[in-house]
Amino acid sequence: MKLVEASLLALFGAAGLSMPAQGQQAGKLFFEGDMVKGPQPGQAGPFCVLQSQFFRKQQVAWRVRVLDSDGKQVDDKGLKSLMVELSNGKTVELKFKPHPPRVTPTDFFWSGSWVIPEDQPTGSFTYRVSRGRTADGAKGAIGRG
């Protein structure tokens, strides 16, 4: 996870974005995450590896870890929902799940995926990770990329 943290710090630092969450009554939330190539039928792996370039019909997967101000992971009991909002208006709901799936998990992330449509314009796209509501009712954005 150190490599992921360093990559995100470089990404957010270079883009001039801040990683801390907007304040909420129960304290600030912080996140770390990445985008990886997701498994698609008929497409060659490897999957779940960091990638900086994605193509039409590929599955993009987000893996996000949310941390509270004490550095403890926030799971689905502390955060009711988390989503990725794409610049094209689409949203991807993230679920708190074990990884790797279908075997003994070694980690847990908020994750979700999106298959890039055939008509998606080429070039960069932006996204933002936002929370619906925390267990205490607070809501708002926690980061963007």
SULLIN-V990366 format. One record per helix or strand. SS is the DSSP state (~ for helix, > for strand). FROM is the first residue (numbers start at 1). TO is the last residue. If there is no record, write none. Layout:
BEGIN
[[SS/FROM/TO] [SS/FROM/TO]]
END
This chain:
BEGIN
[[~/2/15] [>/20/20] [>/29/38] [>/50/50] [>/59/68] [>/73/73] [>/79/79] [>/82/86] [>/91/99] [>/107/115] [>/127/131] [>/134/134] [>/140/144]]
END
